[in-house]
Amino acid sequence: MEFSSKLLENAVYEMSQLPGIGKRTALRLVLHLLKQPEERTQNLSNALLKLKQDVNYCKNCNNISDTEICEICANPKRDKSLVCVVEDVRDVMAIENTSQYQGLYHVLGGKISPMEGVGPQDLNIASLVKRVESGDVKELIFALSSTMEGDTTNFYIYKQLERFNVVTSTIARGISVGDELEYADEVTLGRSILNRVPFENSIKAG
């Protein structure tokens, strides 16, 4: 792709580093921003910088938050004995959109993937074990994507928690095998949460 301006080329390159954005899409977005009033572009730039500089991660569940404790963890109406284990913040948003779940969350920050160099030590697993060890958690719901990496992560956590008196369940397989959780429709995802099954059963089924 030939550029008539080095400034344009640099902007397109940076935009194309975003996931799912190719060079042509990046060019279209950059040209769109170029046509906008300077104030609008400045607002976007300021919002991204402020997000990067000021964002917090909840010290309980690792969800993105404006405060030390996120609104979900701070809500006295949520069931603190029930914790849903998810890969990232997008999954929290997806489950919250179903309005079917009233427990808390634990955001791992990814999945175990030896191919990508991601091991258990790279995820928020140790803090999850500590939450269970405190005795407040009675049930863990594994809600990772139905992929090999997701299943590996589920099993690893399950083995880490075997010595504790905690129920482990997994969302029902209304979610197709291989699907990412964030792309599931709200009805299917909501039913999968409500119709969760004991994790031991999912191991036997596999």
C-alpha positions as CSV (number, residue, x, y, z in Angstrom):
1,M,0.0,0.0,0.0
2,E,1.6,3.3,-1.2
3,F,1.1,6.4,0.9
4,S,1.4,10.0,-0.2
5,S,2.1,11.1,3.4
6,K,4.4,9.7,6.1
7,L,2.0,11.0,8.7
8,L,-0.8,9.1,7.1
9,E,1.3,6.0,6.8
10,N,2.3,6.1,10.5
11,A,-1.4,6.6,11.6
12,V,-2.6,3.7,9.5
13,Y,0.2,1.5,10.8
14,E,-0.7,2.2,14.5
15,M,-4.4,1.7,13.8
16,S,-3.8,-1.6,12.1
17,Q,-2.1,-2.9,15.2
18,L,-5.6,-3.2,16.8
19,P,-7.1,-6.7,16.7
20,G,-9.3,-7.4,13.7
21,I,-8.2,-4.2,11.9
22,G,-6.4,-4.7,8.6
23,K,-4.5,-2.1,6.6
24,R,-7.5,-1.2,4.4
25,T,-9.9,-0.8,7.4
26,A,-7.2,1.2,9.2
27,L,-6.9,3.5,6.3
28,R,-10.7,4.0,6.2
29,L,-10.8,4.8,9.9
30,V,-7.9,7.2,9.8
31,L,-9.3,9.1,6.8
32,H,-12.7,9.3,8.6
33,L,-10.9,10.8,11.7
34,L,-9.1,13.2,9.5
35,K,-12.4,14.6,8.2
36,Q,-13.8,15.1,11.7
37,P,-13.5,18.3,13.7
38,E,-10.2,18.5,15.6
39,E,-12.2,18.6,18.9
40,R,-13.7,15.1,18.2
41,T,-10.3,13.6,17.4
42,Q,-8.9,15.2,20.6
43,N,-11.7,13.8,22.7
44,L,-11.0,10.3,21.4
45,S,-7.3,10.7,22.0
46,N,-7.9,12.0,25.6
47,A,-10.4,9.2,26.4
48,L,-7.9,6.5,25.4
49,L,-5.0,8.2,27.3
50,K,-7.1,8.6,30.4
51,L,-8.3,5.0,30.2
52,K,-4.7,3.8,29.9
53,Q,-3.4,6.0,32.7
54,D,-6.3,5.9,35.2
55,V,-8.0,2.5,34.8
56,N,-8.2,0.3,37.9
57,Y,-8.6,-3.5,38.2
58,C,-10.8,-4.6,41.0
59,K,-8.6,-6.1,43.8
60,N,-11.2,-8.8,44.4
61,C,-12.1,-10.1,40.9
62,N,-9.7,-8.3,38.5
63,N,-12.6,-6.7,36.5
64,I,-11.9,-3.3,35.0
65,S,-13.2,-0.6,37.4
66,D,-13.1,3.1,38.1
67,T,-12.5,2.3,41.8
68,E,-10.5,-0.1,43.9
69,I,-13.5,-2.4,44.2
70,C,-15.8,-2.8,41.2
71,E,-19.5,-2.1,41.3
72,I,-20.4,-5.8,41.1
73,C,-18.2,-6.9,44.0
74,A,-19.4,-3.9,46.0
75,N,-23.1,-4.6,45.4
76,P,-24.6,-6.1,48.7
77,K,-27.3,-7.8,46.7
78,R,-24.9,-10.1,44.8
79,D,-24.3,-13.6,46.1
80,K,-20.7,-13.6,47.4
81,S,-20.7,-17.4,47.8
82,L,-21.0,-17.9,44.1
83,V,-18.1,-17.0,41.8
84,C,-18.0,-17.3,38.0
85,V,-14.6,-17.8,36.5
86,V,-14.1,-16.1,33.1
87,E,-11.3,-15.4,30.7
88,D,-11.6,-11.6,30.4
89,V,-13.7,-8.5,31.0
90,R,-15.7,-9.1,27.7
91,D,-17.1,-12.3,29.2
92,V,-18.2,-10.5,32.4
93,M,-20.1,-8.0,30.1
94,A,-21.6,-10.9,28.1
95,I,-22.9,-12.7,31.2
96,E,-24.1,-9.5,32.8
97,N,-26.2,-8.8,29.7
98,T,-28.2,-12.0,30.3
99,S,-29.5,-10.7,33.6
100,Q,-29.5,-14.3,34.8
101,Y,-26.5,-14.3,37.1
102,Q,-26.4,-12.7,40.5
103,G,-23.0,-13.9,41.9
104,L,-19.5,-12.5,41.6
105,Y,-16.8,-13.0,39.0
106,H,-13.1,-13.8,38.8
107,V,-11.3,-12.6,35.7
108,L,-8.3,-14.8,34.9
109,G,-6.8,-12.5,32.2
110,G,-6.5,-15.3,29.6
111,K,-6.3,-19.1,29.2
112,I,-3.4,-21.6,29.6
113,S,-1.9,-21.9,26.2
114,P,1.6,-23.5,25.9
115,M,1.6,-22.7,22.2
116,E,1.4,-19.0,23.0
117,G,3.7,-19.2,26.0
118,V,0.9,-18.6,28.5
119,G,1.2,-20.7,31.7
120,P,-0.7,-20.8,35.0
121,Q,1.7,-18.3,36.5
122,D,0.7,-15.7,33.9
123,L,-3.0,-15.8,34.9
124,N,-4.9,-14.7,38.0
125,I,-5.2,-18.3,39.3
126,A,-3.3,-17.9,42.6
127,S,-5.6,-15.1,43.7
128,L,-8.6,-17.3,42.9
129,V,-7.2,-20.1,45.1
130,K,-6.8,-17.5,47.9
131,R,-10.5,-16.5,47.5
132,V,-11.6,-20.1,47.8
133,E,-9.2,-20.7,50.7
134,S,-10.9,-17.8,52.6
135,G,-14.0,-20.0,52.9
136,D,-16.5,-17.5,51.6
137,V,-16.9,-19.2,48.2
138,K,-19.2,-22.1,48.1
139,E,-19.5,-22.7,44.3
140,L,-17.2,-21.9,41.4
141,I,-18.7,-21.8,37.9
142,F,-16.2,-22.4,35.1
143,A,-17.4,-20.2,32.2
144,L,-14.4,-20.3,29.9
145,S,-14.8,-20.8,26.2
146,S,-15.3,-24.4,25.0
147,T,-11.9,-24.7,23.4
148,M,-8.9,-27.0,24.2
149,E,-7.2,-24.1,26.0
150,G,-10.4,-23.3,28.0
151,D,-10.9,-26.9,29.0
152,T,-7.2,-27.2,30.0
153,T,-7.5,-24.1,32.2
154,N,-10.7,-25.4,33.8
155,F,-9.0,-28.7,34.6
156,Y,-5.9,-27.1,36.0
157,I,-7.9,-24.9,38.3
158,Y,-10.1,-27.8,39.3
159,K,-7.1,-29.8,40.4
160,Q,-5.8,-26.8,42.4
161,L,-9.0,-26.6,44.3
162,E,-9.6,-30.3,45.0
163,R,-8.5,-30.0,48.6
164,F,-11.1,-27.3,49.4
165,N,-14.8,-27.9,50.2
166,V,-16.1,-26.0,47.2
167,V,-18.6,-27.1,44.5
168,T,-17.3,-26.7,40.9
169,S,-19.7,-26.5,38.0
170,T,-19.4,-25.6,34.4
171,I,-21.8,-23.8,32.1
172,A,-24.1,-26.2,30.1
173,R,-22.9,-26.9,26.6
174,G,-25.6,-24.8,24.9
175,I,-22.4,-23.0,23.9
176,S,-21.0,-24.9,20.9
177,V,-17.6,-26.6,21.3
178,G,-14.9,-24.2,20.0
179,D,-17.0,-21.1,20.4
180,E,-15.8,-18.0,22.3
181,L,-18.1,-16.9,25.1
182,E,-18.4,-13.3,24.0
183,Y,-20.0,-14.2,20.7
184,A,-22.8,-16.4,22.2
185,D,-26.3,-14.9,22.1
186,E,-27.7,-13.7,25.4
187,V,-30.5,-16.3,25.6
188,T,-28.2,-19.3,25.0
189,L,-25.6,-17.9,27.4
190,G,-28.2,-17.2,30.1
191,R,-29.6,-20.7,29.9
192,S,-26.1,-22.1,30.0
193,I,-25.5,-20.3,33.3
194,L,-28.8,-21.4,34.8
195,N,-28.4,-25.0,33.6
196,R,-24.8,-25.5,34.7
197,V,-23.6,-29.0,35.5
198,P,-21.1,-30.4,38.0
199,F,-17.6,-30.0,36.6
200,E,-16.8,-33.7,37.3
201,N,-19.6,-34.6,34.9
202,S,-18.0,-32.6,32.1
203,I,-14.7,-34.4,32.6
204,K,-16.5,-37.8,32.3
205,A,-18.4,-36.6,29.2
206,G,-15.1,-35.6,27.6
